[in-house]
Amino acid sequence: MELAPLISSFLVGAAVTTACLFARDYYTRAIDYVQRDLAEKLRRMRVSTQNLRRYLNVWVAIIVLAACALWIGMGSGVFALMTAVLMAALPWYVVRRLAQRRKERIEDQLADGMVAFASSIKAGLAIAQSLELLADQGPRPMRDEFRQIVGEYKMGKPLERTLEEAKTRLKSENFALFAAALLASRESGGRLNETVERIAQAVLEMQRLERKIRSETAQARRSALYMAIAPAFILVVYYFIDPINTERLFTTVPGQIILSIAFVLDLLAYFWARKILNPDI
């Protein structure tokens, strides 16, 4: 009889060890995917990715500890799982949004940058000198990108290669058009300033249309935010009307499941509305 607890402990330990070994490969693959995705976005924001793997492992450990503490403290596995999912998704979402905003700022600045570049070419400056002018006098973050292009070119890297690498790094349609005009001019000649000016005018017109769409859908975006917040306000109001049934949403497993599903659907509806109200031109 005294051997029974030892055998049970051994079997539980063996099961946990086997599960960890079995899931190790899946964990490594998942971390590799997240690391590649975050590293690409962080490099676009010019943030160092040297210790990214270590930070990801530490964050996973924090998520596990927070979920376990919530599970033990509140006795709610559903809320613990929801907390773990939110903590895992939030940093990725924040980095993604910051990278997207930086890209949008560069897109907006490139049109004026192309006009300035065309004026420099028309004034008799060479391509390298015009790019250096953008690197010195352009606004950030566009200036940082052109500084890297000019710096790599001065170090001996061919201009074609620096432009191709910048296209891959920025993933900007406006910059891709600008780089294509430069490369075509170097290969076949032609009036580069006129080509760049036409591209700049087209980009400015697209930006005008995008701003018009944003202004016309601003009220709808605010309404989507209010609708996303409304369920939480209704829940608070309903607590004063029927506190017993409201508490069951937090204290019973079916209530926790219903509350978690409602929360997820509310988030999905909000992001879906945001996507519909931000069409690409």
C-alpha positions in Angstrom: 0.0 0.0 0.0 2.9 2.3 0.7 4.2 1.9 -2.8 1.0 3.2 -4.4 1.8 6.9 -3.9 5.3 6.5 -5.2 4.0 4.6 -8.3 1.4 7.3 -8.9 3.9 10.1 -8.6 6.3 8.2 -10.9 3.6 7.7 -13.5 2.5 11.4 -13.3 6.1 12.5 -13.7 6.7 10.2 -16.6 3.6 11.4 -18.3 4.6 15.1 -17.9 8.1 14.4 -19.1 6.9 12.5 -22.1 4.4 15.3 -23.0 7.2 17.9 -22.7 9.5 15.9 -24.9 6.8 15.3 -27.5 5.7 18.9 -27.6 9.3 20.2 -27.7 9.5 20.0 -31.5 6.1 21.7 -32.0 7.2 24.5 -29.5 10.4 25.0 -31.4 8.6 25.3 -34.7 6.1 27.7 -33.3 8.8 29.9 -31.7 10.8 29.8 -35.0 7.8 31.0 -36.9 7.0 33.8 -34.4 10.6 34.8 -34.3 10.9 35.1 -38.1 7.6 37.1 -38.3 8.6 39.5 -35.5 12.2 39.9 -36.7 11.0 41.0 -40.1 8.8 43.6 -38.7 11.3 44.8 -36.1 14.0 45.2 -38.8 11.6 47.3 -40.8 11.3 49.5 -37.7 15.1 49.5 -37.2 14.9 47.7 -33.9 17.6 45.2 -32.9 16.6 41.5 -33.0 19.7 40.2 -31.4 18.1 38.8 -28.2 14.6 38.3 -29.7 14.7 34.5 -29.1 15.5 35.0 -25.4 12.7 37.6 -25.0 10.2 35.2 -26.6 11.1 32.4 -24.3 10.9 34.7 -21.2 7.5 35.9 -22.4 6.2 32.4 -22.9 7.3 31.6 -19.3 5.5 34.7 -18.0 2.3 33.6 -19.9 2.4 30.2 -18.4 3.0 31.5 -14.9 0.2 34.1 -15.3 -2.2 31.5 -16.6 -1.4 29.0 -13.8 -1.8 31.8 -11.2 -5.2 32.7 -12.6 -6.3 29.1 -12.8 -5.3 28.4 -9.2 -6.4 31.8 -7.8 -9.8 32.0 -9.5 -10.3 28.3 -10.2 -11.1 29.2 -13.8 -9.4 27.3 -16.6 -11.4 29.1 -19.2 -10.3 32.6 -18.1 -6.7 31.3 -17.7 -6.8 30.1 -21.3 -8.2 33.3 -22.6 -5.6 35.3 -20.7 -2.8 33.2 -22.1 -4.2 33.7 -25.7 -4.5 37.4 -25.2 -1.0 37.8 -23.7 0.4 35.8 -26.6 -1.4 37.8 -29.3 -1.0 41.3 -27.8 2.8 41.9 -28.4 2.5 40.5 -31.9 -0.4 42.8 -32.6 1.4 45.9 -31.2 4.6 45.2 -33.2 2.5 44.6 -36.3 0.6 47.9 -35.9 3.8 49.9 -35.2 5.4 48.4 -38.3 2.3 49.2 -40.4 2.2 52.8 -39.1 5.8 53.3 -40.0 5.3 51.9 -43.4 2.3 54.2 -43.9 4.4 57.2 -42.9 7.0 56.3 -45.4 4.4 55.9 -48.1 3.0 59.4 -47.3 6.5 61.0 -47.3 7.7 59.3 -50.5 5.5 61.4 -52.8 7.0 64.6 -51.6 10.4 63.0 -51.6 10.0 62.0 -55.3 9.1 65.5 -56.2 12.2 66.8 -54.4 14.3 64.1 -56.1 13.0 65.1 -59.6 13.7 68.8 -58.9 17.3 67.8 -57.9 17.7 65.8 -61.1 16.3 68.7 -63.1 18.8 71.1 -61.4 21.7 69.0 -62.8 22.5 66.7 -59.8 23.4 63.1 -60.3 21.3 60.3 -59.0 23.6 59.5 -56.1 23.7 63.2 -55.1 19.9 63.5 -55.3 19.5 60.4 -53.1 22.0 61.9 -50.6 19.9 65.1 -50.5 16.9 63.1 -49.5 19.0 61.3 -46.9 20.1 64.6 -45.4 17.0 66.8 -45.7 14.1 64.4 -45.9 11.7 63.8 -42.9 11.9 60.7 -40.7 11.4 57.8 -41.1 12.0 58.1 -44.9 15.3 59.9 -44.2 16.6 56.8 -42.3 15.9 54.5 -45.2 17.7 56.7 -47.8 20.6 57.2 -45.4 21.0 53.4 -45.4 20.8 53.3 -49.2 23.3 56.1 -49.6 25.6 54.6 -46.9 25.6 51.2 -48.6 26.2 52.7 -52.0 29.2 54.7 -50.6 30.6 51.5 -49.1 30.9 50.0 -52.6 27.6 48.1 -53.0 26.0 48.6 -56.4 23.0 51.0 -56.5 20.8 48.3 -58.1 21.4 45.9 -55.3 20.8 48.6 -52.6 17.5 49.5 -54.2 16.4 45.9 -54.5 17.3 45.2 -50.8 15.4 48.4 -49.8 12.3 47.2 -51.8 12.4 43.9 -50.0 12.9 45.6 -46.6 10.2 48.3 -47.0 7.6 46.3 -48.9 6.3 49.7 -50.2 4.5 50.0 -53.5 5.4 53.6 -53.8 9.1 52.9 -53.3 8.9 50.0 -55.7 7.7 52.4 -58.4 10.5 54.9 -57.5 13.2 52.2 -57.6 11.9 50.8 -60.9 12.1 54.3 -62.5 15.7 54.7 -61.3 16.8 51.3 -62.5 15.0 51.8 -65.9 16.7 55.1 -66.3 20.2 53.7 -65.5 19.7 50.8 -68.0 18.0 52.6 -71.0 18.4 56.3 -70.3 15.5 58.8 -70.7 14.3 61.8 -68.8 14.3 60.5 -65.2 12.9 63.7 -63.7 9.8 63.6 -65.8 9.2 59.9 -65.0 9.6 60.4 -61.3 7.4 63.5 -61.4 4.6 61.5 -63.1 4.9 58.8 -60.5 4.8 61.3 -57.7 1.7 63.0 -59.1 0.0 59.6 -59.4 1.0 58.8 -55.8 -0.3 62.1 -54.6 -3.6 61.5 -56.3 -3.9 58.1 -54.6 -3.1 59.7 -51.3 -5.8 62.3 -51.8 -8.3 59.6 -52.5 -7.2 57.6 -49.4 -7.6 60.7 -47.2 -11.0 61.4 -48.6 -12.1 57.8 -47.8 -10.7 58.1 -44.3 -12.5 61.3 -43.7 -15.8 59.9 -45.0 -15.5 56.7 -42.9 -14.2 58.4 -39.7 -17.7 58.4 -38.1 -18.2 54.8 -39.0 -14.9 53.8 -37.4 -15.9 55.6 -34.2 -19.2 53.8 -34.3 -17.4 50.5 -34.6 -15.4 51.3 -31.5 -18.5 52.3 -29.5 -20.2 49.1 -30.5 -17.2 47.1 -29.4 -17.3 48.8 -26.0 -21.1 48.6 -25.6 -21.2 45.0 -24.4 -19.0 45.7 -21.4 -21.1 48.7 -20.5 -24.3 46.6 -20.8 -22.8 43.9 -18.6 -22.1 46.5 -15.9 -25.6 47.8 -16.1 -27.1 44.3 -16.1 -25.1 43.6 -12.9 -27.2 46.2 -11.0 -30.4 44.7 -12.5 -29.7 41.0 -11.9 -26.5 40.6 -9.9 -27.0 36.8 -9.2 -27.2 35.7 -12.8 -24.4 38.2 -13.8 -22.1 36.7 -11.2 -22.7 33.2 -12.7 -21.0 34.4 -15.9 -17.8 34.6 -13.9 -18.2 31.8 -11.3 -19.6 28.9 -13.4 -17.9 27.1 -16.2 -20.8 27.5 -18.7 -21.0 31.2 -17.9 -17.2 31.6 -18.3 -17.4 29.9 -21.7 -20.3 32.1 -22.8 -18.5 35.2 -21.7 -15.2 34.1 -23.4 -17.1 33.4 -26.7 -18.8 36.7 -26.5 -15.5 38.5 -25.9 -13.9 36.8 -28.9 -16.8 37.5 -31.2 -16.8 41.1 -30.1 -13.1 41.5 -31.0 -13.6 39.7 -34.3 -16.5 42.0 -35.2 -14.5 45.1 -34.3 -11.5 44.1 -36.4 -13.7 43.0 -39.3 -15.4 46.4 -39.3 -12.0 48.1 -39.2 -10.9 46.1 -42.2 -14.1 46.9 -44.2 -13.7 50.6 -43.4 -10.1 50.8 -44.5 -10.2 49.6 -48.1 -7.0 49.5 -50.2 -7.0 51.7 -53.3 
